[in-house]
Amino acid sequence: MAAPQRVTEAVQAAIVASAHQAAFEHVAAAAQACQRLGGLTSGRWRSVGRDLGRLEEELETAYSQAADTVTTRADELGLPEEALWTTGEAAATLDLLREDALDEVDEDGLAARVLRGRVLFGTSFVEDPELPDRGTTLLFGWPEPLAPATWPWQATWVLGDSQEDDDDEDELDLYDAGELEGEEPLLADLAAELSCSRQEARTALHDAALAITRASLLAGAPEADDDDEEEPENGEDA
């Protein structure tokens, strides 16, 4: 059953506001960097910095208006404003992780179609405060955009011996810590989108959740510093 139109419109407003916020923050950082470059090098960067500064002002105004819309929508529906912002940020998170998540699944499989589709629009993550290797992935879909499905997971890093084999890198082992829950509202729409059974849609959603989570954990993993790992030669100090 689809969410009421007013709820859908409120969530869409939050997604737009979140996108405005991200654009404003990135442009503001770029404007500051170009202005600094302009002061250190050529006039070209000063000109770019001025252009970005104007764009920053436009985005700040647009973001303020979009944020006001979210506030109004939340008040009209009697919803916590934070709930709408959470959905907007979830959509931004999925956009950032989508390409890396697609690398984790069969490009022609159902999970890839879930990731490319329209039913699943956002994701976020909740870490276990007591166990750092466990967490829960939230999956936001249009049928019930304020009630995400949840997938609890556990991660284990299998450490490679890079000193002996350059190809022997650390590997991430990710598996279920519980059942996928709250997915029922999504399954009918996913099954229709994928032209498959509800059970196949459930499996595809689970596989998409695993791929998204892997992409997130791998993106946050610290990169090895090759210089620090180099062995000293001829008895020299490192």
Rosetta blueprint (number, residue, H / E / L):
1 M L
2 A L
3 A L
4 P L
5 Q H
6 R H
7 V H
8 T H
9 E H
10 A H
11 V H
12 Q H
13 A H
14 A H
15 I H
16 V H
17 A H
18 S H
19 A H
20 H H
21 Q H
22 A H
23 A H
24 F H
25 E H
26 H H
27 V H
28 A H
29 A H
30 A H
31 A H
32 Q H
33 A H
34 C H
35 Q H
36 R H
37 L H
38 G H
39 G H
40 L H
41 T L
42 S L
43 G H
44 R H
45 W H
46 R H
47 S H
48 V H
49 G H
50 R H
51 D H
52 L H
53 G H
54 R H
55 L H
56 E H
57 E H
58 E H
59 L H
60 E H
61 T H
62 A H
63 Y H
64 S H
65 Q H
66 A H
67 A H
68 D H
69 T H
70 V H
71 T H
72 T H
73 R H
74 A H
75 D H
76 E H
77 L H
78 G L
79 L L
80 P L
81 E H
82 E H
83 A H
84 L H
85 W H
86 T H
87 T H
88 G H
89 E H
90 A H
91 A H
92 A H
93 T H
94 L H
95 D H
96 L H
97 L H
98 R H
99 E H
100 D H
101 A H
102 L H
103 D L
104 E L
105 V L
106 D L
107 E L
108 D L
109 G L
110 L H
111 A H
112 A H
113 R H
114 V H
115 L H
116 R H
117 G L
118 R L
119 V L
120 L E
121 F E
122 G E
123 T E
124 S E
125 F E
126 V E
127 E E
128 D L
129 P L
130 E L
131 L L
132 P L
133 D L
134 R E
135 G E
136 T E
137 T E
138 L E
139 L E
140 F E
141 G E
142 W L
143 P L
144 E L
145 P L
146 L L
147 A L
148 P L
149 A E
150 T E
151 W E
152 P E
153 W E
154 Q E
155 A E
156 T E
157 W E
158 V E
159 L L
160 G L
161 D L
162 S L
163 Q L
164 E L
165 D L
166 D L
167 D L
168 D L
169 E L
170 D L
171 E E
172 L E
173 D E
174 L E
175 Y E
176 D E
177 A L
178 G L
179 E L
180 L L
181 E E
182 G L
183 E L
184 E H
185 P H
186 L H
187 L H
188 A H
189 D H
190 L H
191 A H
192 A H
193 E H
194 L H
195 S L
196 C L
197 S L
198 R H
199 Q H
200 E H
201 A H
202 R H
203 T H
204 A H
205 L H
206 H H
207 D H
208 A H
209 A H
210 L H
211 A H
212 I H
213 T H
214 R H
215 A H
216 S H
217 L H
218 L H
219 A H
220 G H
221 A L
222 P L
223 E L
224 A L
225 D L
226 D H
227 D H
228 D H
229 E H
230 E L
231 E L
232 P L
233 E L
234 N L
235 G L
236 E L
237 D L
238 A L
